[in-house]
Amino acid sequence: MYTVPPSDFERFCLRLLLLYTPGAKSFYDLRTVKGIVYNSFHKTALMRELLDDDNEWVKCMNEAIQWKMPRELRQLFAMILIWGNINNPLLLWDQYKIHLYEDLILNYSAEVTLLLTYQDIDKRLIPICKSLKKDFNISLLITTNIPSDEEHFDKSQEYRTGQKMYAQSNNAQQHIADKIMAVINGQSNDNKCFFIDGPGGTRKIFLYETLCYILSGLGIEVLTVAWTEIAANLLPGATTVHTNSKDAEIIKKAKVVIWDKAPMAFGQVLEVIEAGLRDLIQTKQLFGGKIMILGVISGKFCPQLEKHQKHKYLNKLEFAHWLLHLGNRTLPILNDEIEIPPQYITTNNLITNVFDNALKNRDENALLSTVILCLTNKISLEVCNEVIQKMHRQEKVFLSVDKMNLSLATDNCILPSQGQKVYHQYRSNFRPAALEPRISSIKKYSKR
């Protein structure tokens, strides 16, 4: 017999009846239960108890409303409609719709709130080509129009908040904000593309928020995006770049685009977006004439270098400047390669070059203030152990587990002495990232 997916529910019920209705000779017989003829295979399967009722989904919703947010409840309701094969979707909607719009009722009237909730769930069904009205017999008899965002948007309050944040900004932040606002207001003919570069902790996000509030208060559309969802969560109203690329109307309306962590994307992505904006706006201006604000953390994005664990810090000041140029991508690049000056490459043992003077002079302060950055915990342990072995101090060895209790062992093939040996061999090679190694060698004034 052919298989039928549960999404084709009426035929799925027909298949159940064909399997579990003995003696049926026609479709009429299949739809007959105790002398009563039902008008659908679904009803017949229910009366023959071949299907469960909706009580399981009622329990699911009852549990979810105790701790889920309304937006999550709407997502859950849509998933139940898609995969739950519920018998009476309308009854479930009527029973729980009040819990689905609790986050919207504060800003809109009851009718608008219900309509927004209905549309939100209906949008979640679009990817699988379903709708509440057509596939689940859930419809609304509401003719109310959804008010625009401007009707619920206090521009004066937004502008006051932005001015307050501007007053709290430092001189560098105010200088950047003034320069951007001068271009937006047409007071400056400078380039419309801004690249905000600064180390972590310089409050670039605070600057973006200040600009968003001021521009929103002035009625200027701002589009905030980031390459990853984690970065997007830090910006007001931000989404990922690929999410916003699907809504052409939002992109058209936006006059200012704030893109945080822009260099995380490939260079071709920026080129595609630039060309796409020009094509969308039908103009030859760079980025479609929009004001682009791109942000990045200094030194975070630099080309990968082979064997970088062998770099040696010889001249601190000179090497620091070289690293800054490396992070800023101002070093010459030939065939996608950066030449590393020979004085920054060690030819001998790295540990000897870094710690040799401190070990020979027994300068414990120098040992504590010098580090080697390692890629993995395994390499870090090897470096630590080698440095400790070179120290002229009495060594103390600690074991995470001294022995194991074999009194409850059920394997008679392993003797206690053999078990201890096997266990220690296994534990020595077991290095979980969050735990200390099995063996720790400690010497006075040494610091891991």
C-alpha positions in Angstrom: 0.0 0.0 0.0 1.2 3.5 -0.8 2.3 5.8 2.0 0.6 9.1 2.6 2.2 12.0 4.6 0.2 13.3 7.5 0.2 16.8 5.9 -2.3 15.4 3.4 -4.6 14.7 6.3 -7.9 13.6 4.6 -6.1 11.0 2.5 -4.0 10.0 5.6 -7.3 9.2 7.4 -8.5 7.3 4.4 -5.4 5.2 4.5 -6.0 4.5 8.2 -9.6 3.4 7.5 -8.4 1.1 4.7 -6.0 -0.6 7.1 -8.3 -0.9 10.1 -11.8 -1.3 8.8 -12.6 -4.9 8.2 -15.2 -6.0 5.6 -15.5 -2.6 3.9 -16.5 -2.8 0.3 -16.9 0.8 -0.6 -16.1 4.3 0.5 -19.7 4.4 1.9 -18.8 1.5 4.2 -15.5 3.2 5.2 -17.5 6.3 6.4 -20.0 4.3 8.3 -19.6 3.7 12.1 -22.4 2.0 14.1 -24.9 2.8 11.4 -24.0 6.5 11.2 -22.4 7.8 7.9 -20.0 10.7 8.4 -19.2 13.2 5.7 -15.4 13.0 5.9 -12.7 10.3 6.5 -11.3 12.5 9.3 -14.6 12.4 11.3 -14.8 8.6 10.7 -11.3 8.0 11.9 -12.0 10.0 15.0 -15.2 7.9 15.8 -13.3 4.7 15.2 -10.6 6.0 17.7 -7.9 5.7 15.1 -6.8 9.3 16.0 -6.0 11.0 19.2 -8.0 14.1 20.2 -6.5 17.6 20.7 -6.1 17.1 24.4 -2.3 16.6 24.0 -2.0 20.0 22.3 -4.2 21.6 24.9 -1.8 20.4 27.6 1.1 21.6 25.6 -0.3 25.1 25.3 -1.3 25.2 29.0 2.3 24.4 30.0 3.8 26.9 27.5 1.7 29.9 28.7 3.2 29.5 32.1 6.7 30.6 31.0 6.8 31.3 27.3 6.6 34.9 25.9 3.7 35.7 23.6 6.0 35.8 20.5 7.2 32.3 21.4 3.6 31.2 21.9 2.7 32.3 18.4 5.6 30.3 17.0 4.5 27.3 19.0 0.9 27.6 17.8 2.1 27.7 14.2 4.3 24.6 14.7 1.3 22.8 16.2 -0.8 23.7 13.2 2.0 22.5 10.8 3.0 19.3 12.5 0.3 18.5 15.0 -2.5 17.4 12.7 -5.0 18.8 15.2 -8.7 18.0 14.7 -10.2 21.4 15.6 -7.7 24.3 14.9 -10.4 26.9 15.4 -11.2 25.7 18.9 -7.6 25.8 19.9 -7.3 29.3 18.4 -10.4 30.6 20.3 -9.1 29.0 23.5 -5.6 30.5 23.5 -5.7 33.6 21.3 -5.8 35.9 24.3 -2.4 34.5 25.4 -0.9 35.0 21.9 -1.2 38.8 21.8 -0.4 39.9 25.4 2.7 41.8 24.1 0.7 43.7 21.6 -2.4 44.7 23.6 -0.4 47.4 25.4 0.1 49.5 22.2 -3.0 48.8 20.1 -6.7 48.3 20.4 -8.2 44.9 20.9 -9.2 44.5 17.2 -5.9 45.7 15.9 -4.1 43.4 18.3 -6.1 40.4 17.2 -5.4 41.2 13.6 -1.7 41.6 14.1 -1.6 38.3 15.9 -3.5 36.6 13.1 -1.1 38.1 10.5 2.0 37.1 12.4 0.9 33.5 12.7 -0.2 33.5 9.0 3.3 34.7 7.9 4.9 31.8 9.8 2.8 29.4 7.6 3.8 31.0 4.3 7.1 29.0 3.9 5.2 25.8 3.8 2.5 27.2 1.5 -0.3 27.2 4.0 -2.7 29.8 5.5 -4.9 30.0 8.5 -8.1 30.6 6.5 -7.6 28.2 3.6 -6.0 25.2 5.4 -7.2 25.5 9.0 -10.5 27.3 8.7 -9.5 30.1 11.0 -10.7 33.5 9.8 -11.3 37.0 11.2 -14.3 39.2 10.5 -12.3 42.4 11.2 -12.2 45.3 8.8 -10.0 47.5 10.9 -6.9 48.9 9.2 -3.5 48.5 11.0 -2.2 51.9 12.0 1.2 52.9 10.8 4.2 53.0 13.1 4.2 56.8 13.0 0.9 56.9 14.8 2.5 55.1 17.8 5.9 56.8 17.5 6.8 59.8 19.8 9.4 61.6 17.7 9.9 64.3 20.3 10.7 61.7 23.0 13.1 59.9 20.7 14.9 63.2 19.9 15.2 64.2 23.6 16.6 60.8 24.4 19.2 61.2 21.6 20.2 64.6 22.8 20.6 63.3 26.3 22.9 60.5 25.1 24.8 63.0 23.0 25.5 65.1 26.1 26.8 62.0 27.8 29.2 61.2 24.9 32.9 61.9 25.0 34.6 64.4 22.7 35.5 61.8 20.0 32.0 60.4 19.9 30.5 63.9 19.6 33.0 64.8 16.8 31.9 61.7 14.8 28.2 62.4 15.5 28.6 66.0 14.4 30.4 65.1 11.2 27.7 62.5 10.3 24.8 64.9 11.1 26.4 67.6 9.0 26.3 65.3 5.9 22.8 64.2 6.7 21.6 67.8 7.0 23.3 68.8 3.8 25.8 71.1 5.6 28.8 69.2 4.4 29.8 67.8 1.0 32.0 65.1 2.5 31.8 61.5 1.5 28.7 59.7 2.6 30.6 56.6 3.7 32.0 56.5 7.3 34.2 53.9 8.7 34.2 54.0 12.5 37.3 52.2 13.8 38.1 51.8 17.5 39.3 49.2 20.0 36.7 47.3 22.1 35.3 49.3 25.0 35.3 52.7 23.2 31.5 52.7 23.3 30.9 52.5 19.6 27.5 50.9 20.3 26.6 53.9 22.4 27.4 56.2 19.5 25.2 54.1 17.1 22.3 54.3 19.6 22.7 58.0 20.0 22.5 58.5 16.2 19.5 56.2 16.0 17.5 58.2 18.5 18.4 61.5 17.1 17.7 60.5 13.5 14.4 58.8 14.5 13.4 61.9 16.3 14.0 63.9 13.1 11.9 61.5 11.1 14.8 60.0 9.2 14.7 56.3 8.5 17.6 54.3 9.9 18.5 50.7 9.0 20.7 48.9 11.6 22.3 45.6 10.6 25.1 43.3 11.5 26.7 40.2 10.0 25.8 37.9 12.9 22.8 37.7 15.2 24.9 38.2 18.3 26.2 41.5 17.0 22.7 42.5 15.8 21.3 42.0 19.3 23.4 44.9 20.6 22.0 47.4 18.1 18.5 49.0 18.4 16.1 47.3 16.0 18.9 45.6 14.2 18.7 42.4 12.2 21.3 40.4 10.2 22.3 41.6 6.8 20.8 38.7 4.9 17.5 39.1 6.7 17.0 42.7 5.7 18.1 42.0 2.1 14.7 40.4 1.6 12.6 43.5 2.3 13.2 46.0 -0.6 10.7 48.6 0.8 12.5 48.9 4.1 15.8 49.4 2.3 14.4 52.0 -0.1 13.0 54.1 2.8 16.2 54.0 4.8 18.4 57.1 4.4 21.1 55.9 6.8 22.5 52.4 7.2 24.5 51.4 10.3 26.4 48.2 9.8 28.3 47.0 12.8 31.2 44.5 12.5 31.1 45.1 8.7 34.6 43.5 8.1 33.3 40.2 9.4 31.7 39.8 6.0 33.7 38.8 2.9 34.8 41.7 0.7 32.6 40.4 -2.2 29.5 40.8 0.1 30.1 44.5 0.5 30.6 44.8 -3.3 27.3 42.9 -4.0 25.4 45.1 -1.5 26.8 48.3 -3.0 25.8 47.2 -6.5 22.5 46.0 -5.3 21.6 49.3 -3.7 22.5 51.2 -6.8 20.3 48.9 -8.8 17.4 49.1 -6.3 17.4 52.9 -6.0 18.1 53.3 -9.8 21.1 55.6 -9.3 24.8 55.6 -10.0 25.7 57.1 -6.6 27.8 54.9 -4.3 25.6 52.7 -2.2 22.6 54.1 -3.9 23.2 57.5 -2.3 22.6 56.2 1.2 24.8 57.3 4.1 26.7 54.2 5.2 28.2 53.9 8.7 30.5 50.8 9.0 31.9 49.8 12.3 34.8 47.6 13.3 37.0 46.7 16.3 40.6 47.7 15.7 43.0 44.9 15.0 40.3 42.2 15.1 40.4 41.4 11.5 43.8 40.7 10.0 45.2 38.2 7.5 46.1 34.8 8.9 49.9 34.1 9.1 51.4 30.7 9.0 53.5 29.6 12.0 52.5 32.7 14.0 53.3 30.8 17.2 56.9 31.3 16.3 56.9 35.1 16.3 59.2 36.6 18.9 58.7 39.8 20.7 62.2 41.3 20.4 61.7 45.0 20.3 58.5 45.8 22.1 57.8 49.3 20.7 58.8 48.4 17.1 56.9 45.1 17.2 53.8 46.9 18.6 53.8 49.3 15.7 54.2 46.5 13.3 51.2 44.7 14.8 49.1 47.9 14.5 49.9 48.2 10.8 49.1 44.5 10.4 45.7 45.0 12.1 45.0 48.1 10.0 46.0 46.3 6.8 48.5 48.9 5.9 51.4 46.5 5.4 52.4 45.7 1.8 50.7 42.6 0.4 52.3 40.6 -2.5 50.4 37.7 -3.9 48.1 37.6 -0.9 51.1 37.2 1.4 52.6 39.5 4.0 56.3 39.4 4.5 57.3 39.0 8.2 60.5 40.8 9.1 63.2 38.2 10.0 63.8 39.9 13.4 60.2 38.9 14.4 60.8 35.2 13.7 62.6 32.9 16.1 65.0 30.3 14.7 65.6 28.6 18.0 63.4 27.2 20.8 60.7 29.7 21.4 60.7 29.1 25.2 64.4 29.5 25.4 64.3 32.8 23.5 61.5 34.2 25.6 62.3 33.0 29.1 66.0 32.2 29.0 67.3 35.5 30.6 64.7 35.4 33.3 65.5 31.7 34.1 69.2 32.3 34.2 68.9 35.4 36.4 66.2 33.8 38.5 64.1 36.9 37.9 60.8 35.7 39.1 59.0 39.0 38.4 60.1 38.7 34.8 58.7 35.2 34.6 55.3 36.3 36.0 55.0 39.2 33.5 56.0 37.3 30.4 53.5 35.1 28.5 53.4 33.0 25.3 50.0 32.9 23.6 49.0 29.4 22.6 46.4 28.1 20.2 45.2 25.1 22.3 45.1 24.0 25.9 47.4 21.1 24.9 50.1 23.4 23.6 49.7 25.7 26.7 50.3 22.7 29.0 53.4 21.7 27.2 54.8 25.2 27.3 54.0 25.5 31.1 55.6 22.2 31.9 58.8 23.0 29.9 59.2 26.4 31.6 58.6 24.9 35.1 61.1 22.2 34.4 63.7 24.9 33.6 63.1 26.7 37.0 65.6 26.0 39.8 63.0 25.3 42.4 61.7 22.3 44.3 58.9 20.7 42.4 55.6 19.6 43.9 53.4 17.2 41.8 49.6 17.0 42.3 47.3 14.4 40.9 43.7 15.0 40.3 42.9 11.4 41.4 45.4 9.3 43.3 43.8 6.0 42.9 40.5 4.4 42.0 38.3 2.1 44.0 38.0 -1.3 42.4 36.1 -3.0 45.2 32.9 -2.8 43.2 34.5 -3.9 39.9 32.5 -6.5 38.1 35.1 -7.4 35.4 37.0 -10.3 36.8 39.5 -10.2 34.0 41.2 -7.1 35.4 43.2 -7.3 38.6 43.3 -4.3 40.9 47.0 -3.6 40.0 46.3 -3.8 36.3 43.2 -1.7 36.7 45.1 1.1 38.3 47.7 1.1 35.5 45.0 1.1 32.8 43.1 3.9 34.5 46.1 6.1 34.9 47.1 5.6 31.3 43.6 6.5 30.2 43.3 9.5 32.5 46.7 10.9 31.4 45.4 11.2 27.8 42.1 12.6 28.8 42.2 16.5 28.8 38.7 18.0 29.0 38.9 21.7 28.2 37.1 22.9 31.4 39.1 20.8 33.9 42.6 20.8 35.2 45.1 18.2 33.8 45.4 15.0 35.8 49.0 15.9 36.7 50.0 19.4 37.8 53.6 20.3 38.5 53.9 23.4 40.7 57.0 25.3 41.8 57.2 28.3 44.0 56.5 31.6 42.2 55.3 29.8 39.2 51.9 30.8 37.8 49.9 29.0 35.2 
